[in-house]
Amino acid sequence: MNEHIVMKQAEESESDFLVYTGTFCGYCTAAKRLLTSKGLSFDEINFDHEDHDLRSQVVELTGHRTVPVIFDNREETLVFVGGFDELSRYLKS
């Protein structure tokens, strides 16, 4: 069930990445800057501006409790990347 919500948001997105963020999050800002610097597009979904249940569903799906929560949406299958540190390593490979 939780996967359905993320998959729906990814399908509705025409961007390279789907980035779940929080307000006043330095790592979220860094992740968005990194994606922009690489010429990659992203859709941002701020947990603070969405239904409170969305965050708990994304945590349940990924096990990732902090923001940002980043997914690569460039392939046919959505790929969970992780947070900012994982994104940095992911984009270097």
N, CA, C and O atoms as CSV, one atom per row, in Angstrom:
chain,resi,resn,atom,element,x,y,z
A,1,MET,N,N,0.822,-1.189,0.000
A,1,MET,CA,C,0.000,0.000,0.000
A,1,MET,C,C,0.863,1.248,0.000
A,1,MET,O,O,0.597,2.173,-0.767
A,2,ASN,N,N,1.892,1.302,0.840
A,2,ASN,CA,C,2.738,2.491,0.917
A,2,ASN,C,C,3.509,2.713,-0.373
A,2,ASN,O,O,3.720,3.848,-0.801
A,3,GLU,N,N,3.923,1.622,-0.982
A,3,GLU,CA,C,4.658,1.730,-2.235
A,3,GLU,C,C,3.783,2.404,-3.296
A,3,GLU,O,O,4.289,3.133,-4.149
A,4,HIS,N,N,2.494,2.163,-3.242
A,4,HIS,CA,C,1.562,2.714,-4.215
A,4,HIS,C,C,1.620,4.241,-4.240
A,4,HIS,O,O,1.611,4.837,-5.317
A,5,ILE,N,N,1.677,4.870,-3.095
A,5,ILE,CA,C,1.688,6.338,-3.019
A,5,ILE,C,C,2.943,6.903,-3.670
A,5,ILE,O,O,2.863,7.842,-4.461
A,6,VAL,N,N,4.098,6.338,-3.344
A,6,VAL,CA,C,5.361,6.806,-3.914
A,6,VAL,C,C,5.385,6.538,-5.417
A,6,VAL,O,O,5.814,7.393,-6.192
A,7,MET,N,N,4.932,5.367,-5.827
A,7,MET,CA,C,4.920,5.038,-7.255
A,7,MET,C,C,3.999,5.995,-8.021
A,7,MET,O,O,4.327,6.412,-9.132
A,8,LYS,N,N,2.865,6.338,-7.441
A,8,LYS,CA,C,1.941,7.271,-8.092
A,8,LYS,C,C,2.596,8.640,-8.250
A,8,LYS,O,O,2.491,9.262,-9.308
A,9,GLN,N,N,3.266,9.107,-7.207
A,9,GLN,CA,C,3.932,10.409,-7.293
A,9,GLN,C,C,5.056,10.366,-8.328
A,9,GLN,O,O,5.275,11.342,-9.046
A,10,ALA,N,N,5.764,9.251,-8.409
A,10,ALA,CA,C,6.832,9.111,-9.401
A,10,ALA,C,C,6.261,9.090,-10.815
A,10,ALA,O,O,6.819,9.709,-11.722
A,11,GLU,N,N,5.161,8.386,-11.003
A,11,GLU,CA,C,4.538,8.319,-12.325
A,11,GLU,C,C,4.025,9.691,-12.769
A,11,GLU,O,O,4.072,10.018,-13.955
A,12,GLU,N,N,3.543,10.483,-11.831
A,12,GLU,CA,C,3.044,11.817,-12.149
A,12,GLU,C,C,4.179,12.795,-12.422
A,12,GLU,O,O,3.965,13.848,-13.023
A,13,SER,N,N,5.375,12.451,-11.986
A,13,SER,CA,C,6.535,13.320,-12.145
A,13,SER,C,C,7.186,13.079,-13.503
A,13,SER,O,O,7.291,11.942,-13.964
A,14,GLU,N,N,7.613,14.144,-14.121
A,14,GLU,CA,C,8.382,14.033,-15.362
A,14,GLU,C,C,9.848,14.366,-15.108
A,14,GLU,O,O,10.620,14.564,-16.047
A,15,SER,N,N,10.223,14.426,-13.839
A,15,SER,CA,C,11.577,14.793,-13.452
A,15,SER,C,C,12.464,13.565,-13.278
A,15,SER,O,O,11.989,12.435,-13.162
A,16,ASP,N,N,13.774,13.828,-13.265
A,16,ASP,CA,C,14.759,12.750,-13.089
A,16,ASP,C,C,14.699,12.139,-11.695
A,16,ASP,O,O,14.856,10.929,-11.535
A,17,PHE,N,N,14.469,12.979,-10.686
A,17,PHE,CA,C,14.482,12.524,-9.297
A,17,PHE,C,C,13.243,13.010,-8.560
A,17,PHE,O,O,12.661,14.043,-8.894
A,18,LEU,N,N,12.857,12.242,-7.554
A,18,LEU,CA,C,11.789,12.601,-6.638
A,18,LEU,C,C,12.455,12.791,-5.281
A,18,LEU,O,O,13.097,11.875,-4.767
A,19,VAL,N,N,12.303,13.986,-4.697
A,19,VAL,CA,C,13.012,14.323,-3.465
A,19,VAL,C,C,11.991,14.738,-2.397
A,19,VAL,O,O,11.310,15.755,-2.528
A,20,TYR,N,N,11.903,13.933,-1.347
A,20,TYR,CA,C,11.061,14.269,-0.200
A,20,TYR,C,C,11.924,15.067,0.772
A,20,TYR,O,O,13.024,14.646,1.129
A,21,THR,N,N,11.414,16.224,1.196
A,21,THR,CA,C,12.210,17.143,2.017
A,21,THR,C,C,11.436,17.582,3.255
A,21,THR,O,O,10.269,17.244,3.451
A,22,GLY,N,N,12.132,18.342,4.068
A,22,GLY,CA,C,11.536,19.005,5.225
A,22,GLY,C,C,11.974,20.461,5.219
A,22,GLY,O,O,13.007,20.805,4.644
A,23,THR,N,N,11.201,21.295,5.848
A,23,THR,CA,C,11.530,22.714,5.945
A,23,THR,C,C,12.757,22.888,6.835
A,23,THR,O,O,12.913,22.165,7.819
A,24,PHE,N,N,13.616,23.825,6.505
A,24,PHE,CA,C,14.833,24.136,7.270
A,24,PHE,C,C,15.792,22.952,7.348
A,24,PHE,O,O,16.412,22.720,8.386
A,25,CYS,N,N,15.913,22.211,6.266
A,25,CYS,CA,C,16.786,21.036,6.218
A,25,CYS,C,C,17.996,21.344,5.347
A,25,CYS,O,O,17.878,21.479,4.129
A,26,GLY,N,N,19.156,21.454,5.977
A,26,GLY,CA,C,20.379,21.752,5.241
A,26,GLY,C,C,20.758,20.673,4.241
A,26,GLY,O,O,21.231,20.975,3.145
A,27,TYR,N,N,20.551,19.413,4.616
A,27,TYR,CA,C,20.871,18.310,3.696
A,27,TYR,C,C,19.926,18.293,2.502
A,27,TYR,O,O,20.322,17.895,1.406
A,28,CYS,N,N,18.686,18.720,2.700
A,28,CYS,CA,C,17.727,18.816,1.598
A,28,CYS,C,C,18.188,19.881,0.608
A,28,CYS,O,O,18.162,19.673,-0.605
A,29,THR,N,N,18.607,21.018,1.145
A,29,THR,CA,C,19.112,22.099,0.304
A,29,THR,C,C,20.349,21.648,-0.467
A,29,THR,O,O,20.486,21.939,-1.655
A,30,ALA,N,N,21.247,20.936,0.214
A,30,ALA,CA,C,22.463,20.439,-0.435
A,30,ALA,C,C,22.126,19.439,-1.542
A,30,ALA,O,O,22.744,19.463,-2.607
A,31,ALA,N,N,21.162,18.571,-1.300
A,31,ALA,CA,C,20.768,17.582,-2.312
A,31,ALA,C,C,20.189,18.278,-3.543
A,31,ALA,O,O,20.511,17.913,-4.674
A,32,LYS,N,N,19.347,19.268,-3.326
A,32,LYS,CA,C,18.759,19.990,-4.454
A,32,LYS,C,C,19.831,20.749,-5.234
A,32,LYS,O,O,19.786,20.804,-6.463
A,33,ARG,N,N,20.785,21.329,-4.527
A,33,ARG,CA,C,21.892,22.030,-5.211
A,33,ARG,C,C,22.744,21.059,-6.019
A,33,ARG,O,O,23.159,21.368,-7.136
A,34,LEU,N,N,23.001,19.886,-5.452
A,34,LEU,CA,C,23.800,18.883,-6.159
A,34,LEU,C,C,23.096,18.434,-7.434
A,34,LEU,O,O,23.717,18.366,-8.495
A,35,LEU,N,N,21.815,18.129,-7.340
A,35,LEU,CA,C,21.065,17.711,-8.528
A,35,LEU,C,C,21.063,18.813,-9.582
A,35,LEU,O,O,21.264,18.544,-10.766
A,36,THR,N,N,20.838,20.045,-9.155
A,36,THR,CA,C,20.834,21.175,-10.082
A,36,THR,C,C,22.194,21.341,-10.746
A,36,THR,O,O,22.272,21.590,-11.949
A,37,SER,N,N,23.273,21.205,-9.963
A,37,SER,CA,C,24.625,21.369,-10.511
A,37,SER,C,C,24.962,20.288,-11.541
A,37,SER,O,O,25.807,20.496,-12.412
A,38,LYS,N,N,24.305,19.149,-11.438
A,38,LYS,CA,C,24.526,18.043,-12.385
A,38,LYS,C,C,23.571,18.116,-13.571
A,38,LYS,O,O,23.606,17.260,-14.454
A,39,GLY,N,N,22.717,19.139,-13.590
A,39,GLY,CA,C,21.765,19.293,-14.678
A,39,GLY,C,C,20.611,18.305,-14.618
A,39,GLY,O,O,19.993,18.000,-15.638
A,40,LEU,N,N,20.324,17.807,-13.423
A,40,LEU,CA,C,19.260,16.825,-13.245
A,40,LEU,C,C,18.023,17.505,-12.673
A,40,LEU,O,O,18.121,18.327,-11.762
A,41,SER,N,N,16.881,17.163,-13.202
A,41,SER,CA,C,15.640,17.756,-12.722
A,41,SER,C,C,15.106,16.948,-11.540
A,41,SER,O,O,15.416,15.767,-11.383
A,42,PHE,N,N,14.300,17.612,-10.715
A,42,PHE,CA,C,13.709,16.918,-9.576
A,42,PHE,C,C,12.382,17.564,-9.208
A,42,PHE,O,O,12.163,18.758,-9.413
A,43,ASP,N,N,11.515,16.740,-8.664
A,43,ASP,CA,C,10.288,17.225,-8.051
A,43,ASP,C,C,10.478,17.113,-6.558
A,43,ASP,O,O,10.889,16.071,-6.047
A,44,GLU,N,N,10.175,18.196,-5.859
A,44,GLU,CA,C,10.302,18.239,-4.406
A,44,GLU,C,C,8.938,18.091,-3.771
A,44,GLU,O,O,7.989,18.782,-4.140
A,45,ILE,N,N,8.846,17.188,-2.816
A,45,ILE,CA,C,7.635,17.031,-2.019
A,45,ILE,C,C,8.048,17.282,-0.575
A,45,ILE,O,O,8.752,16.476,0.033
A,46,ASN,N,N,7.603,18.405,-0.041
A,46,ASN,CA,C,7.959,18.789,1.320
A,46,ASN,C,C,6.973,18.154,2.288
A,46,ASN,O,O,5.775,18.434,2.241
A,47,PHE,N,N,7.485,17.297,3.166
A,47,PHE,CA,C,6.630,16.600,4.131
A,47,PHE,C,C,5.839,17.583,4.991
A,47,PHE,O,O,4.729,17.271,5.422
A,48,ASP,N,N,6.396,18.761,5.243
A,48,ASP,CA,C,5.732,19.737,6.096
A,48,ASP,C,C,4.515,20.373,5.427
A,48,ASP,O,O,3.690,20.998,6.094
A,49,HIS,N,N,4.406,20.213,4.111
A,49,HIS,CA,C,3.294,20.809,3.365
A,49,HIS,C,C,2.303,19.758,2.881
A,49,HIS,O,O,1.354,20.082,2.168
A,50,GLU,N,N,2.514,18.519,3.258
A,50,GLU,CA,C,1.673,17.412,2.807
A,50,GLU,C,C,0.936,16.795,3.983
A,50,GLU,O,O,1.136,17.173,5.138
A,51,ASP,N,N,0.090,15.850,3.664
A,51,ASP,CA,C,-0.609,15.062,4.671
A,51,ASP,C,C,0.431,14.422,5.596
A,51,ASP,O,O,1.383,13.800,5.126
A,52,HIS,N,N,0.249,14.575,6.892
A,52,HIS,CA,C,1.207,14.059,7.876
A,52,HIS,C,C,1.470,12.570,7.693
A,52,HIS,O,O,2.567,12.093,7.985
A,53,ASP,N,N,0.497,11.850,7.224
A,53,ASP,CA,C,0.618,10.403,7.050
A,53,ASP,C,C,1.619,10.039,5.950
A,53,ASP,O,O,2.181,8.943,5.968
A,54,LEU,N,N,1.847,10.936,5.002
A,54,LEU,CA,C,2.765,10.641,3.899
A,54,LEU,C,C,4.157,10.318,4.415
A,54,LEU,O,O,4.772,9.352,3.963
A,55,ARG,N,N,4.663,11.107,5.350
A,55,ARG,CA,C,6.005,10.878,5.879
A,55,ARG,C,C,6.115,9.492,6.507
A,55,ARG,O,O,7.080,8.774,6.244
A,56,SER,N,N,5.156,9.109,7.320
A,56,SER,CA,C,5.220,7.800,7.970
A,56,SER,C,C,5.139,6.680,6.938
A,56,SER,O,O,5.750,5.628,7.123
A,57,GLN,N,N,4.404,6.886,5.872
A,57,GLN,CA,C,4.316,5.870,4.828
A,57,GLN,C,C,5.627,5.728,4.063
A,57,GLN,O,O,6.034,4.616,3.726
A,58,VAL,N,N,6.284,6.846,3.790
A,58,VAL,CA,C,7.582,6.798,3.101
A,58,VAL,C,C,8.629,6.146,4.008
A,58,VAL,O,O,9.454,5.364,3.535
A,59,VAL,N,N,8.601,6.460,5.297
A,59,VAL,CA,C,9.529,5.839,6.255
A,59,VAL,C,C,9.286,4.334,6.309
A,59,VAL,O,O,10.233,3.548,6.310
A,60,GLU,N,N,8.035,3.943,6.353
A,60,GLU,CA,C,7.713,2.516,6.406
A,60,GLU,C,C,8.203,1.786,5.156
A,60,GLU,O,O,8.691,0.659,5.236
A,61,LEU,N,N,8.069,2.436,4.010
A,61,LEU,CA,C,8.486,1.843,2.743
A,61,LEU,C,C,10.001,1.717,2.639
A,61,LEU,O,O,10.514,0.685,2.207
A,62,THR,N,N,10.722,2.774,3.037
A,62,THR,CA,C,12.165,2.839,2.804
A,62,THR,C,C,13.015,2.497,4.022
A,62,THR,O,O,14.161,2.069,3.878
A,63,GLY,N,N,12.463,2.683,5.218
A,63,GLY,CA,C,13.252,2.541,6.435
A,63,GLY,C,C,14.121,3.758,6.700
A,63,GLY,O,O,14.873,3.785,7.674
A,64,HIS,N,N,14.025,4.748,5.853
A,64,HIS,CA,C,14.835,5.972,5.949
A,64,HIS,C,C,14.055,6.995,6.762
A,64,HIS,O,O,13.020,7.480,6.304
A,65,ARG,N,N,14.526,7.333,7.952
A,65,ARG,CA,C,13.764,8.168,8.878
A,65,ARG,C,C,14.072,9.662,8.790
A,65,ARG,O,O,13.339,10.476,9.352
A,66,THR,N,N,15.134,10.025,8.102
A,66,THR,CA,C,15.507,11.437,8.006
A,66,THR,C,C,15.261,11.951,6.589
A,66,THR,O,O,15.093,11.172,5.651
A,67,VAL,N,N,15.245,13.256,6.455
A,67,VAL,CA,C,15.129,13.865,5.133
A,67,VAL,C,C,16.499,14.378,4.705
A,67,VAL,O,O,17.316,14.735,5.554
A,68,PRO,N,N,16.754,14.418,3.436
A,68,PRO,CA,C,15.861,14.085,2.345
A,68,PRO,C,C,15.743,12.571,2.113
A,68,PRO,O,O,16.594,11.788,2.536
A,69,VAL,N,N,14.678,12.198,1.440
A,69,VAL,CA,C,14.480,10.834,0.963
A,69,VAL,C,C,14.417,10.951,-0.555
A,69,VAL,O,O,13.524,11.599,-1.101
A,70,ILE,N,N,15.369,10.323,-1.226
A,70,ILE,CA,C,15.558,10.574,-2.658
A,70,ILE,C,C,15.362,9.296,-3.471
A,70,ILE,O,O,15.852,8.224,-3.114
A,71,PHE,N,N,14.622,9.447,-4.584
A,71,PHE,CA,C,14.393,8.353,-5.523
A,71,PHE,C,C,14.852,8.782,-6.909
A,71,PHE,O,O,14.619,9.915,-7.329
A,72,ASP,N,N,15.507,7.865,-7.616
A,72,ASP,CA,C,15.892,8.089,-9.011
A,72,ASP,C,C,14.718,7.639,-9.876
A,72,ASP,O,O,14.294,6.485,-9.810
A,73,ASN,N,N,14.208,8.541,-10.671
A,73,ASN,CA,C,13.021,8.290,-11.485
A,73,ASN,C,C,13.358,8.222,-12.972
A,73,ASN,O,O,12.468,8.350,-13.813
A,74,ARG,N,N,14.640,8.019,-13.306
A,74,ARG,CA,C,15.053,8.062,-14.705
A,74,ARG,C,C,14.828,6.751,-15.437
A,74,ARG,O,O,14.698,6.742,-16.661
A,75,GLU,N,N,14.780,5.661,-14.719
A,75,GLU,CA,C,14.608,4.359,-15.348
A,75,GLU,C,C,13.152,3.922,-15.262
A,75,GLU,O,O,12.325,4.587,-14.638
A,76,GLU,N,N,12.857,2.812,-15.888
A,76,GLU,CA,C,11.495,2.282,-15.844
A,76,GLU,C,C,11.091,1.905,-14.420
A,76,GLU,O,O,9.931,2.054,-14.034
A,77,THR,N,N,12.056,1.419,-13.648
A,77,THR,CA,C,11.815,1.048,-12.262
A,77,THR,C,C,12.365,2.137,-11.344
A,77,THR,O,O,13.521,2.538,-11.477
A,78,LEU,N,N,11.554,2.606,-10.432
A,78,LEU,CA,C,11.966,3.625,-9.465
A,78,LEU,C,C,13.040,3.064,-8.540
A,78,LEU,O,O,12.909,1.946,-8.041
A,79,VAL,N,N,14.104,3.837,-8.310
A,79,VAL,CA,C,15.227,3.379,-7.484
A,79,VAL,C,C,15.326,4.259,-6.239
A,79,VAL,O,O,15.455,5.478,-6.343
A,80,PHE,N,N,15.266,3.632,-5.054
A,80,PHE,CA,C,15.475,4.359,-3.804
A,80,PHE,C,C,16.964,4.598,-3.646
A,80,PHE,O,O,17.746,3.648,-3.615
A,81,VAL,N,N,17.366,5.864,-3.546
A,81,VAL,CA,C,18.775,6.235,-3.421
A,81,VAL,C,C,19.163,6.360,-1.953
A,81,VAL,O,O,20.184,5.808,-1.542
A,82,GLY,N,N,18.378,7.065,-1.160
A,82,GLY,CA,C,18.694,7.311,0.245
A,82,GLY,C,C,18.629,8.802,0.518
A,82,GLY,O,O,17.740,9.497,0.026
A,83,GLY,N,N,19.580,9.289,1.307
A,83,GLY,CA,C,19.653,10.701,1.652
A,83,GLY,C,C,20.748,11.405,0.871
A,83,GLY,O,O,21.169,10.932,-0.184
A,84,PHE,N,N,21.209,12.536,1.389
A,84,PHE,CA,C,22.207,13.331,0.684
A,84,PHE,C,C,23.534,12.590,0.499
A,84,PHE,O,O,24.094,12.601,-0.597
A,85,ASP,N,N,24.040,11.952,1.546
A,85,ASP,CA,C,25.323,11.240,1.430
A,85,ASP,C,C,25.259,10.144,0.388
A,85,ASP,O,O,26.185,9.976,-0.406
A,86,GLU,N,N,24.159,9.394,0.390
A,86,GLU,CA,C,23.992,8.322,-0.599
A,86,GLU,C,C,23.869,8.899,-2.002
A,86,GLU,O,O,24.396,8.329,-2.957
A,87,LEU,N,N,23.174,10.031,-2.131
A,87,LEU,CA,C,23.040,10.676,-3.435
A,87,LEU,C,C,24.408,11.101,-3.974
A,87,LEU,O,O,24.700,10.917,-5.156
A,88,SER,N,N,25.231,11.660,-3.113
A,88,SER,CA,C,26.582,12.080,-3.529
A,88,SER,C,C,27.364,10.903,-4.093
A,88,SER,O,O,27.984,11.013,-5.151
A,89,ARG,N,N,27.335,9.790,-3.394
A,89,ARG,CA,C,28.043,8.580,-3.862
A,89,ARG,C,C,27.381,8.026,-5.134
A,89,ARG,O,O,28.069,7.606,-6.065
A,90,TYR,N,N,26.076,8.028,-5.163
A,90,TYR,CA,C,25.297,7.487,-6.283
A,90,TYR,C,C,25.621,8.222,-7.584
A,90,TYR,O,O,25.760,7.597,-8.635
A,91,LEU,N,N,25.739,9.524,-7.512
A,91,LEU,CA,C,25.986,10.310,-8.714
A,91,LEU,C,C,27.436,10.254,-9.162
A,91,LEU,O,O,27.739,10.618,-10.299
A,92,LYS,N,N,28.334,9.811,-8.302
A,92,LYS,CA,C,29.739,9.661,-8.679
A,92,LYS,C,C,29.985,8.372,-9.442
A,92,LYS,O,O,30.955,8.264,-10.192
A,93,SER,N,N,29.105,7.391,-9.251
A,93,SER,CA,C,29.328,6.093,-9.910
A,93,SER,C,C,28.810,6.081,-11.320
A,93,SER,O,O,28.920,5.067,-12.009
